[in-house]
Amino acid sequence: MAYKIPAQTRIGHVHLKVSDLQKSLDFYVGLLGFEITTLYGSQAAFISAGGYHHHIGLNTWHSLGGKPAPETAPGLYHTAILYPTRKDLAVALQRLIDAGYPLSGAADHGVSEALYLDDPDGNGVELYWDRPKEEWPSKPDGSLDMYTKRLDLDGLLKEATGQ
């Protein structure tokens, strides 16, 4: 039988090369709301949600002043940030709108609702929440029936204000 990684395994953090640490901190901390857990001078920062040592590392060690990778180059497609509730995602959407920060997409995937945008270096970022597992759509054979449909942004925004 083929080896299977333990079911409790999680992705612990992502570490991104960035061109300008302050611009990245303005985005991830100032706009998205992560907290700085530690700085390494003006070259690197670790940030987190809720006091974890770090969910995201940001550094300019090999990328200071660099240009974004071409869209067709191999590499990270996006970093996915999982919000605990639909309301939390709605609040994030309202913050993006209030800041005039552009989305590159939004989708209902059946298992989740997602917002897509790029950070200041063009790194893809997905902000999403998962529906309860018992609501996930499935095919007749029991496998997931994920899809990409239009996300009702107005309905999501109503969640932010409790309407």
LODOMAR-867425 format. One line per 10 residues: number of its first residue (from 1); their letters; for each residue x, y, z of N, C-alpha, C. Coordinates in nm, 4 decimals. Example, Ala and Ser with C-alpha at 12.3 -4.5 7.8 and 13.67 -1.06 7.14 Angstrom:
1) as) 1.3190:-0.5690:0.7800:1.2300:-0.4500:0.7800:1.3200:-0.3300:0.7800; 1.2850:-0.2250:0.7080:1.3670:-0.1060:0.7140:1.2900:0.0030:0.7870
end
This chain:
1) maykipaqtr) 0.0846:-0.1191:0.0000:0.0000:0.0000:0.0000:0.0883:0.1244:0.0000; 0.0487:0.2244:-0.0756:0.1243:0.3486:-0.0859:0.1168:0.4261:0.0451; 0.2274:0.4898:0.0795:0.2330:0.5732:0.1997:0.1379:0.6910:0.1850; 0.0669:0.7247:0.2927:-0.0176:0.8439:0.2980:0.0299:0.9305:0.4132; 0.0456:1.0567:0.3856:0.0858:1.1524:0.4881:-0.0220:1.1558:0.5968; 0.0137:1.1751:0.7241:-0.0875:1.1768:0.8300:-0.1969:1.2810:0.8055; -0.3206:1.2452:0.8357:-0.4361:1.3313:0.8105:-0.4281:1.4638:0.8861; -0.3581:1.4688:0.9971:-0.3494:1.5915:1.0764:-0.2415:1.6869:1.0254; -0.1681:1.6496:0.9215:-0.0629:1.7340:0.8667:-0.1229:1.8632:0.8116; -0.0572:1.9747:0.8366:-0.1024:2.1050:0.7890:0.0148:2.1790:0.7269
11) ighvhlkvsd) -0.0156:2.2736:0.6398:0.0871:2.3641:0.5899:0.1101:2.4660:0.7013; 0.2305:2.4748:0.7511:0.2574:2.5587:0.8670:0.2748:2.7060:0.8347; 0.3495:2.7369:0.7289:0.3684:2.8766:0.6921:0.4194:2.8853:0.5491; 0.4163:3.0047:0.4964:0.4732:3.0336:0.3656:0.5771:3.1435:0.3873; 0.6859:3.1358:0.3136:0.7913:3.2367:0.3245:0.8115:3.2952:0.1850; 0.7888:3.4244:0.1725:0.7892:3.4914:0.0429:0.9107:3.5816:0.0261; 0.9697:3.5782:-0.0927:1.0700:3.6766:-0.1312:0.9936:3.7996:-0.1783; 1.0277:3.9155:-0.1254:0.9596:4.0400:-0.1617:1.0640:4.1439:-0.2034; 1.0188:4.2446:-0.2767:1.1122:4.3469:-0.3239:1.1257:4.4640:-0.2274; 1.0221:4.4883:-0.1475:1.0201:4.6026:-0.0556:0.9477:4.5585:0.0710
21) lqksldfyvg) 1.0220:4.5398:0.1782:0.9638:4.4865:0.3012:0.8519:4.5759:0.3543; 0.8706:4.7068:0.3524:0.7681:4.7957:0.4073:0.6383:4.7885:0.3284; 0.6468:4.7833:0.1956:0.5251:4.7701:0.1151:0.4524:4.6394:0.1483; 0.5278:4.5337:0.1677:0.4665:4.4055:0.2026:0.4032:4.4106:0.3412; 0.4707:4.4764:0.4356:0.4123:4.4909:0.5694:0.2867:4.5776:0.5644; 0.2888:4.6818:0.4832:0.1692:4.7655:0.4686:0.0514:4.6813:0.4196; 0.0766:4.5884:0.3282:-0.0278:4.5022:0.2746:-0.0707:4.3958:0.3766; 0.0235:4.3129:0.4206:-0.0113:4.1982:0.5049:-0.0507:4.2379:0.6476; 0.0127:4.3395:0.7020:-0.0185:4.3847:0.8385:-0.1211:4.4974:0.8347; -0.0914:4.6027:0.7600:-0.1788:4.7193:0.7572:-0.3155:4.6923:0.6974
31) llgfeittly) -0.3209:4.6182:0.5872:-0.4484:4.5937:0.5191:-0.5146:4.4639:0.5639; -0.4398:4.3527:0.5605:-0.5017:4.2239:0.5958:-0.5108:4.2016:0.7461; -0.4266:4.2685:0.8251:-0.4407:4.2618:0.9706:-0.3524:4.1619:1.0426; -0.2541:4.1024:0.9749:-0.1602:4.0152:1.0454:-0.0794:4.0978:1.1452; -0.0188:4.0306:1.2417:0.0633:4.0970:1.3431:0.2096:4.0602:1.3223; 0.2984:4.1562:1.3422:0.4422:4.1281:1.3343:0.4826:4.0542:1.4608; 0.5474:3.9381:1.4431:0.5988:3.8661:1.5601:0.7460:3.8937:1.5807; 0.8197:3.9165:1.4706:0.9597:3.9547:1.4827:1.0096:4.0158:1.3526; 1.1030:4.1085:1.3677:1.1691:4.1715:1.2534:1.3162:4.1344:1.2554; 1.3754:4.1160:1.1395:1.5186:4.0963:1.1245:1.5723:4.2186:1.0516
41) gsqaafisag) 1.5934:4.3240:1.1282:1.6389:4.4497:1.0707:1.5396:4.5000:0.9683; 1.5913:4.5479:0.8564:1.5049:4.5973:0.7493:1.4942:4.4960:0.6355; 1.5368:4.3709:0.6621:1.5411:4.2709:0.5559:1.4343:4.1629:0.5637; 1.3789:4.1398:0.6820:1.2836:4.0288:0.6930:1.1896:4.0512:0.8103; 1.0734:3.9874:0.7995:0.9735:3.9930:0.9061:0.8969:3.8619:0.9085; 0.8562:3.8224:1.0268:0.7647:3.7101:1.0437:0.6354:3.7684:1.0983; 0.5232:3.7250:1.0403:0.3929:3.7779:1.0808:0.2973:3.6624:1.1053; 0.1944:3.6901:1.1874:0.1016:3.5826:1.2217:-0.0362:3.6360:1.2555; -0.1260:3.5419:1.2719:-0.2594:3.5686:1.3257:-0.2683:3.4978:1.4598; -0.3132:3.5686:1.5607:-0.3401:3.5060:1.6892:-0.2210:3.4646:1.7712
51) gyhhhiglnt) -0.1025:3.5196:1.7451:0.0110:3.4921:1.8307:0.0952:3.3714:1.7931; 0.0623:3.3015:1.6840:0.1462:3.1912:1.6362:0.2832:3.2491:1.5997; 0.3904:3.1696:1.6041:0.5237:3.2264:1.5774:0.5322:3.2906:1.4395; 0.4762:3.2280:1.3361:0.4581:3.2964:1.2076:0.3791:3.2092:1.1113; 0.2909:3.2758:1.0405:0.2188:3.2137:0.9299:0.2833:3.2525:0.7969; 0.3396:3.3736:0.7943:0.4029:3.4239:0.6723:0.5379:3.4844:0.7083; 0.6397:3.4448:0.6337:0.7702:3.5084:0.6405:0.7861:3.5961:0.5172; 0.8451:3.7108:0.5336:0.8701:3.8042:0.4237:1.0177:3.8402:0.4281; 1.0890:3.8305:0.3155:1.2294:3.8703:0.3188:1.2727:3.9307:0.1863; 1.3771:4.0146:0.1952:1.4375:4.0768:0.0765:1.5802:4.0262:0.0558
61) whslggkpap) 1.6168:3.9154:0.1165:1.7549:3.8658:0.1129:1.8089:3.8497:-0.0290; 1.7269:3.8012:-0.1214:1.7720:3.7813:-0.2597:1.6853:3.8582:-0.3590; 1.5978:3.9445:-0.3101:1.4974:4.0029:-0.3990:1.4784:4.1535:-0.3821; 1.5595:4.2194:-0.3011:1.5447:4.3624:-0.2767:1.5422:4.4394:-0.4081; 1.4337:4.5143:-0.4289:1.4203:4.5948:-0.5495:1.3910:4.5156:-0.6757; 1.3681:4.3867:-0.6611:1.3442:4.3016:-0.7774:1.2082:4.3231:-0.8410; 1.1938:4.2684:-0.9590:1.0679:4.2768:-1.0336:0.9882:4.1481:-1.0116; 0.8550:4.1559:-1.0199:0.7739:4.0343:-1.0081:0.8110:3.9325:-1.1161; 0.7977:3.8059:-1.0819:0.8210:3.6997:-1.1797:0.7157:3.7090:-1.2894; 0.7507:3.6739:-1.4121:0.6502:3.6730:-1.5190:0.5361:3.5773:-1.4847
71) etapglyhta) 0.4173:3.6110:-1.5279:0.2991:3.5297:-1.4973:0.3154:3.3855:-1.5448; 0.3917:3.3648:-1.6504:0.4076:3.2309:-1.7070:0.5239:3.1521:-1.6463; 0.5975:3.2124:-1.5513:0.7107:3.1442:-1.4889:0.6618:3.0435:-1.3847; 0.7328:2.9323:-1.3674:0.6975:2.8398:-1.2592:0.7127:2.9094:-1.1241; 0.6380:2.8640:-1.0270:0.6475:2.9198:-0.8929:0.5148:2.9099:-0.8204; 0.5053:2.9791:-0.7123:0.3862:2.9786:-0.6281:0.2693:3.0438:-0.7021; 0.1563:2.9742:-0.7097:0.0376:3.0311:-0.7755:-0.0302:3.1323:-0.6833; -0.0567:3.0903:-0.5602:-0.1069:3.1839:-0.4600:-0.0889:3.1268:-0.3196; -0.0909:3.2170:-0.2248:-0.0966:3.1819:-0.0839:-0.2428:3.1903:-0.0442; -0.2955:3.0851:0.0162:-0.4362:3.0834:0.0560:-0.4459:3.1078:0.2062
81) ilyptrkdla) -0.5234:3.2084:0.2419:-0.5419:3.2459:0.3818:-0.6844:3.2098:0.4208; -0.6971:3.1146:0.5115:-0.8261:3.0606:0.5534:-0.8821:3.1395:0.6711; -0.9974:3.2006:0.6506:-1.0665:3.2735:0.7571:-1.1597:3.1773:0.8313; -1.1802:3.1999:0.9609:-1.2617:3.1051:1.0375:-1.4109:3.1078:1.0049; -1.4627:3.2241:0.9627:-1.6065:3.2338:0.9354:-1.6314:3.3153:0.8094; -1.7515:3.3022:0.7577:-1.7927:3.3814:0.6412:-1.7918:3.5301:0.6765; -1.8342:3.5628:0.7970:-1.8343:3.7029:0.8386:-1.6931:3.7606:0.8386; -1.5954:3.6833:0.8832:-1.4566:3.7312:0.8817:-1.4100:3.7601:0.7390; -1.4471:3.6732:0.6448:-1.4139:3.6981:0.5042:-1.4840:3.8234:0.4544; -1.6087:3.8425:0.4952:-1.6848:3.9609:0.4549:-1.6191:4.0886:0.5073
91) valqrlidag) -1.5707:4.0853:0.6292:-1.5017:4.2019:0.6867:-1.3743:4.2303:0.6068; -1.3022:4.1248:0.5686:-1.1812:4.1434:0.4869:-1.2172:4.2077:0.3525; -1.3256:4.1619:0.2905:-1.3697:4.2210:0.1642:-1.4030:4.3689:0.1828; -1.4725:4.4028:0.2886:-1.5068:4.5428:0.3126:-1.3817:4.6273:0.3315; -1.2807:4.5728:0.4006:-1.1544:4.6460:0.4201:-1.0855:4.6705:0.2852; -1.0871:4.5704:0.1976:-1.0268:4.5862:0.0653:-1.0990:4.6945:-0.0139; -1.2313:4.6918:-0.0096:-1.3117:4.7926:-0.0806:-1.2831:4.9313:-0.0247; -1.2841:4.9430:0.1074:-1.2586:5.0731:0.1709:-1.1211:5.1287:0.1348; -1.0232:5.0395:0.1171:-0.8870:5.0815:0.0829:-0.8691:5.1007:-0.0676; -0.9712:5.0657:-0.1466:-0.9592:5.0751:-0.2916:-0.8631:4.9725:-0.3490
101) yplsgaadhg) -0.8446:4.8603:-0.2774:-0.7502:4.7576:-0.3226:-0.8219:4.6638:-0.4184; -0.7674:4.6442:-0.5383:-0.8392:4.5670:-0.6400:-0.8369:4.4154:-0.6180; -0.9484:4.3530:-0.6488:-0.9561:4.2074:-0.6552:-0.9206:4.1650:-0.7971; -0.8605:4.0482:-0.8093:-0.8381:3.9917:-0.9427:-0.9435:3.8864:-0.9733; -1.0224:3.8495:-0.8716:-1.1291:3.7529:-0.8930:-1.2019:3.7225:-0.7641; -1.3130:3.6505:-0.7786:-1.3927:3.6049:-0.6647:-1.4712:3.4844:-0.7134; -1.4839:3.3821:-0.6279:-1.5509:3.2605:-0.6730:-1.6156:3.1855:-0.5578; -1.7243:3.1177:-0.5931:-1.7880:3.0194:-0.5052:-1.7424:2.8842:-0.5584; -1.6717:2.8079:-0.4753:-1.6197:2.6771:-0.5164:-1.7008:2.5609:-0.4586; -1.8170:2.5912:-0.4017:-1.8978:2.4859:-0.3420:-1.8497:2.4516:-0.2020
111) vsealylddp) -1.7231:2.4173:-0.1885:-1.6649:2.3865:-0.0578:-1.6233:2.5137:0.0153; -1.6065:2.6223:-0.0611:-1.5558:2.7468:-0.0039:-1.6008:2.8653:-0.0883; -1.5844:2.9843:-0.0294:-1.6012:3.1099:-0.1018:-1.4669:3.1812:-0.0951; -1.4234:3.2390:-0.2086:-1.2881:3.2908:-0.2157:-1.2797:3.4251:-0.2874; -1.1878:3.5058:-0.2378:-1.1511:3.6325:-0.2997:-1.0067:3.6187:-0.3459; -0.9754:3.6719:-0.4634:-0.8400:3.6628:-0.5166:-0.7855:3.8020:-0.5419; -0.6585:3.8230:-0.5077:-0.5908:3.9494:-0.5277:-0.4420:3.9235:-0.5349; -0.3655:4.0263:-0.5654:-0.2200:4.0153:-0.5698:-0.1604:4.1060:-0.4639; -0.0514:4.0586:-0.4014:0.0186:4.1448:-0.3066:0.1037:4.2444:-0.3843; 0.1748:4.3356:-0.3179:0.2504:4.4379:-0.3905:0.3558:4.3836:-0.4876
121) dgngvelywd) 0.3993:4.2592:-0.4696:0.4983:4.1998:-0.5595:0.4356:4.1106:-0.6653; 0.3033:4.1125:-0.6751:0.2363:4.0307:-0.7746:0.2173:3.8866:-0.7329; 0.2474:3.8550:-0.6069:0.2208:3.7206:-0.5564:0.0713:3.7037:-0.5379; 0.0161:3.5962:-0.5900:-0.1259:3.5713:-0.5743:-0.1628:3.5431:-0.4299; -0.2768:3.5958:-0.3877:-0.3291:3.5747:-0.2523:-0.4758:3.5354:-0.2651; -0.5135:3.4277:-0.1999:-0.6534:3.3864:-0.1909:-0.6976:3.4046:-0.0464; -0.8061:3.4772:-0.0275:-0.8696:3.4913:0.1032:-0.9977:3.4094:0.0950; -1.0185:3.3151:0.1875:-1.1353:3.2283:0.1745:-1.1833:3.1778:0.3092; -1.3032:3.1217:0.3076:-1.3553:3.0483:0.4230:-1.4134:2.9187:0.3674; -1.4045:2.8136:0.4476:-1.4610:2.6842:0.4106:-1.6015:2.6708:0.4664
131) rpkeewpskp) -1.6916:2.6231:0.3821:-1.8236:2.5858:0.4332:-1.8067:2.4634:0.5239; -1.9031:2.4393:0.6129:-1.8948:2.3169:0.6939:-1.8856:2.1937:0.6023; -1.8054:2.0974:0.6411:-1.7787:1.9808:0.5567:-1.9066:1.9096:0.5139; -2.0069:1.9060:0.6003:-2.1314:1.8365:0.5660:-2.2083:1.9081:0.4538; -2.1704:2.0320:0.4204:-2.2338:2.1062:0.3112:-2.1560:2.0968:0.1800; -2.0399:2.0324:0.1806:-1.9605:2.0247:0.0598:-2.0334:1.9418:-0.0455; -2.0384:1.9899:-0.1699:-2.1066:1.9141:-0.2756:-2.0261:1.7892:-0.3136; -2.0985:1.6832:-0.3443:-2.0300:1.5594:-0.3833:-2.0948:1.4997:-0.5068; -2.0155:1.4207:-0.5771:-2.0611:1.3473:-0.6945:-2.1263:1.2179:-0.6470; -2.1985:1.1496:-0.7355:-2.2621:1.0236:-0.6966:-2.1650:0.9204:-0.6377
141) dgsldmytkr) -2.0362:0.9252:-0.6810:-1.9385:0.8284:-0.6284:-1.8805:0.8714:-0.4933; -1.9252:0.9874:-0.4406:-1.8790:1.0351:-0.3106:-1.7613:1.1307:-0.3169; -1.6991:1.1461:-0.4339:-1.5879:1.2403:-0.4448:-1.6411:1.3840:-0.4458; -1.5535:1.4777:-0.4160:-1.5935:1.6188:-0.4126:-1.6363:1.6670:-0.5502; -1.7344:1.7536:-0.5514:-1.7821:1.8139:-0.6745:-1.7550:1.9641:-0.6689; -1.6260:1.9984:-0.6610:-1.5885:2.1400:-0.6564:-1.6149:2.2035:-0.7918; -1.6439:2.3325:-0.7885:-1.6720:2.4060:-0.9108:-1.6282:2.5499:-0.8910; -1.6374:2.6272:-0.9960:-1.6095:2.7705:-0.9882:-1.7297:2.8435:-1.0452; -1.8029:2.9080:-0.9553:-1.9195:2.9874:-0.9938:-1.8999:3.1301:-0.9435; -1.9816:3.2190:-0.9946:-1.9772:3.3596:-0.9524:-2.0075:3.3697:-0.8034
151) ldldgllkea) -1.9258:3.4459:-0.7324:-1.9485:3.4703:-0.5901:-2.0384:3.5919:-0.5750; -2.1404:3.5795:-0.4944:-2.2327:3.6889:-0.4656:-2.1646:3.7847:-0.3675; -2.0923:3.8834:-0.4213:-2.0190:3.9772:-0.3373:-2.1134:4.0628:-0.2530; -2.2270:4.1022:-0.3077:-2.3225:4.1821:-0.2302:-2.3750:4.1025:-0.1113; -2.4062:3.9759:-0.1340:-2.4507:3.8897:-0.0232:-2.3431:3.8718:0.0814; -2.2188:3.8580:0.0348:-2.1068:3.8441:0.1294:-2.0914:3.9718:0.2108; -2.0993:4.0881:0.1455:-2.0855:4.2148:0.2175:-2.1939:4.2352:0.3228; -2.3147:4.1860:0.2966:-2.4219:4.1961:0.3960:-2.3839:4.1219:0.5236; -2.3060:4.0160:0.5082:-2.2584:3.9388:0.6232:-2.1692:4.0249:0.7141; -2.0943:4.1173:0.6545:-2.0036:4.2018:0.7314:-2.0797:4.2945:0.8248
161) tgq) -2.1965:4.3398:0.7811:-2.2732:4.4344:0.8611:-2.3852:4.3665:0.9404; -2.3995:4.2364:0.9223:-2.5021:4.1626:0.9961:-2.6428:4.1833:0.9416; -2.6566:4.2279:0.8182:-2.7890:4.2524:0.7591:-2.8497:4.1246:0.7079
end
